[in-house]
């Protein structure tokens, strides 16, 4: 019988990454589930209150992701109720149901990890569930999953410092942020504007002074045209109303569209807490961020011409077929990234 793999999804970006990895494992039955919990208390909140609607557990996050999965005719098994699984691939280790911890498990980094806050330190000190941080500052740092796939050596050091065993972490790169140069060839109609990529802090119960942020962007632009690209989880009506009030006439505003292509055509990029800052760095843009610039450069996802999904799928396959536990696998495993070389103007992939 074919073996089963369960891919846990969260945001649309995470769903896209998991989809790419699964497409490279055709010999297995690949199933997908939005992130879920077995906690009776949290499930009560999800079912009977709106408190979880700003998280990936419910609300618009779950709706958007499941729409994506259905539109691509992917097999869905919400809460892992249909099958037994030989491997579970997580997009977050902040919530890992106890009943899945006996499976072989692998974690895939999605993108930027949030800054540590006072709550992050309180949670670590008191040993509380890391979801109580209210952000992703401890994602990738629980040491729960068997194998961790990281975006770069900088992030490997970051996760190790935060608590995950170094030998569990393999630097594979991450899909969607491993070949950013390709976005320079695009048909987006505007160029040479100052771009602002917003976040969904307010929708995820974090404080943000959006008018002040817009005013700061206007100041940086200094008369140049502005383009705002809203986060897909934002309250679009509120965000647009604020931009129209505080930004100058002629400011461009997008709810949808390819963010990376917009960044490729901008002159400068203004961000808050957003993984797209790495697109700006990779493409040589002047970048403004709430993160330290030198730290961002150190954490920058490796650019491997789009082979991260192949790297991760290869590890999934090798671990699935390995007859032994995590410790023995990691002791014996010799990871080798997919090699890339150019031949007659074409990219050739060699396992």
N, C-alpha and C positions, 0 to 999 in steps of 0.2 A: 504494500500500500504506500501511496505517496505521503511524505511527511508534511506536517502542517506548520506554518509560521504565522504568528499573529503580529501585526504592526500596529502599535498604539499611536494615534494621531492627536493633535491639539489644534494649532493654528493651521491656516491654509498653507503656509510655508512648510510646516512640518508634514502635512498631508502630501504635498508635492514631493518632498524629499523621500518619504517612505514609498510613495508610488514608484519613483525612479529606481529605488533599490529593489523593490519587489519585481519590477519588470525584468530584472536581470537574473531572476531566480525561477525560470519557467518550469523547472523540474519538480518544484514544490507547490503545494496548495497554499496560496497566500491569502490571508484574511486581514480585515482591518476593523479596528474599534476605536472610537473616540476615547480619550483618557477617562478612566472611571475609578471609583473607590468602593471598597467593601465596608467602609465605615457606616454603621447604622445612623450615627449622628449626622454625618455629612450628606448621606443620601436623603435624610429627612429634610435638611435644608434645601437640597436640590429640588426635591419634589414639591415641597409645600411653601417655600419662600423664594423671593427673588435674589437672595444674598449671593448665590453662586453664578448669577447671570453675567457677571463681569469677568468670569474665569473660563478656562477651557472646558470645564466640567459641564457647562450648560449654556443656555441662551444662544446668542448670535454666533459665538465661536463654534459650538457644536453643530448648529444648523448649517452654517457655511461650509464646514468641513464635510458633513454628511452629504450635502448637495454635491460637493466636488466628487466624493467617492461614488455616488450614484451616477453622476454624469459620465464617469469613466468606466462604468459597469464593473466596479470592483466588489469583491465578496465582503460582506459586512457581518460581523459577529460582535455586536455591542455587548460589553461585559463578559466576553469569552464564554458564552453559554452553549454554543453549538458543538464545539470540538475540544479535544485534548491537543495541546501544542508542544511541539518538539523544540521550538525556539520562540521567544517573545522579544520583539525589538521595540524599545521604548524611546520616546522623544523627550521624556522627562523622568527623572528618578525622584521627583518630589512626592509623588503618590504612586506607590507600587503595591498593588493588592497582595496581601499575604499569600493567597492561594496560587499566585503566579511565581512566587519566589523559589519554588522547587524546580521550575523549568530552567533550561539554559536561557540566559538573558543577555541582551546586548543593548547598549545605550548609544544614541546618535545625537551629537550636538546639533542644535538647530541654527544658532547664530549667537548674537551678543548675550552675555550674562549681565544681569542688572548689577548696579553698584550695591555694595553692602551698606546697610543702614543700621541705626540703633537697634531696630527690631531683629535684624540678622544676628547681631552679637548676643542679644537676649535669648533668641531661640537656640543658638549654639551652646551658650553657657548653661542653660536650663535643660538642654536635651529635649526640647519640644519638637513636635512634628514640623518639618521645615516648610510646609505649606503655610504655616502661621507667619512667615516673613511677609507675605502679601506681594512677593515679587519673585524673580528667578535667581536671586543672588546666590543661592545654595544649590541650584540645579547642577548636576554633574559632580556633586561633592559628597554624596551619601555613602559611597562604597557598597551599595546594595547590588548593583548589576555585576555580572561576571566580567564583561568587557565594555570599555568605554572608547568610543570613536570620537576623537577630538579634531578641531579645525586646524590646529597649528601646535608647534612646540611651545609657544608662549602660553596657549590655553592648557596644554598638558601640565606645565609647571603650575599654572593657576589652580587647576583641579587638585593637583597633588598637595599643594599648600593648604587647600581647604578641606582635605580629608580623604580623598580617594587614593588608593594604593597606586603608586607610580607604574608598577608592572601590569596593572589592568588597563592602562590607557595606551591606545594606539593612535598615532597621528595619521589620519586618513584623508584629511580635508573634508569639507561638507558640501553636498549638492546645493546648487543655486548660488553659491558664493565662491566657487573654485575656478571660474573661467570668466571673470568679469570684463575682460577686454572685448569679449564678443559683442557687448552691448553698444560699442562705438559705431557699429554698422547698423543704423536704424532709420526709420522713416518718420520719427517724431518731428512735427513741423516747426518747433521753436528752438532757438539756440541763444546762448550768451545771456542767460537770465541768472538771477540768484535764486536758488531753489531751497525751499523749506520742506523738510520731511517731518511731519508731526507724529505724535504717539497717542496711545489710548490710555494714558495715565488716569484720567478722570473716570473712564469706563471701568477701570480695574481698581477703583477706590483709593487712588493716590492723589495727593494734592498737586495742582498745577495752576499757575497764574497765566492763563492763555493770553489775555490782553497784553500783559507785560512781555510775553515771548514774541508776540506779533510786532509790538513796537520795537523790540530789540532787532528783529529781522529787518524792519523798515530802516532802522538806523544803519545797519550793516550794508544794506543795499545802496544807500546813499544816492537815491534817484534812479538807480537801475531797475529794470523790470523784475518783479517778483513772481515766482511760481510756487504755489502751495500744493503738495501732494498729501492728502489726508490718509491716516491709518485706516485700514479696512474695517476696524472694529469701532471706529469713532461714531459719535452722534453727529451725522453729517449736517443736519439742519442747524444745530447750535454752532458747529465749527464754521460753517459758511457765513452765518450771521456775524460772528465775531471778526472774521477776516474782512468782510465787506465794510465793517464799521471802523477797523483800525488800520487797514492796509490801503494804499492809494488806488485810485481808479485805474483800471487796466491790468490789475494783478490777475494772473492766471490761477485757476483753481481746479483741481482734479480729484474726484472720488476714486476713480478707477484708472487703469492704464499701467503700462510697464514702468515701474519706478526706476529701475536700473537704466533704462533708455533715457528717461528724463534727466537722470544724474549725468549720464554720458554727454549730454548736450548743454549742461549748465556751466557757468563760469566759476561759481562758488556754491558750496552746500552747507546748509544750516540744519543741524539735527539736535535732538534731545537725547533720548535713550533708544537708539535704533540701529539694527544691524546694517542698514543701508549705508551707514557711515563708512563701512569697509569698501563699498563700491567707489565712493568718492576718493578714498585713499589709494585704491588700486589704480584708478584712472588719473591720478595726479592732480586732483582738484584741491583747492584751498577749502579746508573743512573746519566747521565750528561744531563743537560737541560739548555735552556736559561731562564727558569723560576726558581724562588727561590724554593729550595728543601722542606723547611718547609711549604711553601704555597701549594705546590703540595700535600703534605700529608694531609693537612687540606681540600683540595678540592676533594680528592680521591673519585671516585664513589663508592657507597655502593655495597658490594658483597652479593647478596641475592640469589645465586645459580640459576640465570637465570630467575627470576620471574618478572623482570621490565616490560616486554611487557604485562604480565597479569595484573599488577598493573595499567598500563596506560589504557589498554582496559577496565578495570573495571570502571575507572573514566569516560571514554568516554560513556560507557553504562549508567551509573548513571546520567550523565549530560544530555544525549540525552533524557532520559525518565522523567526527572524532569520537572514538569509543573510550570515554573517560571524563573526569570532572574538570572543573575550571582550572584548578591548581596544576594539574598534569598537563592540560592543554597549553596554558601560558608558559609552562616550563619548557615545553618541547617546540612551541610554535615559532616559526621563523617568518615573520611578516615581510612581504615584499610588495610594494606598491605597484600598480599597473604602470609599466614603462611606456613612455611616449617618444616617438621619434618621427621626423619628417622624411617622407619618401615621395619623390615626384609630385611635389606641391600638395600632397594629401596627408592627413593625419592617419597614422596606423596605430592601432592599439595592440599591445602584446602582453599577454598574461604572464 
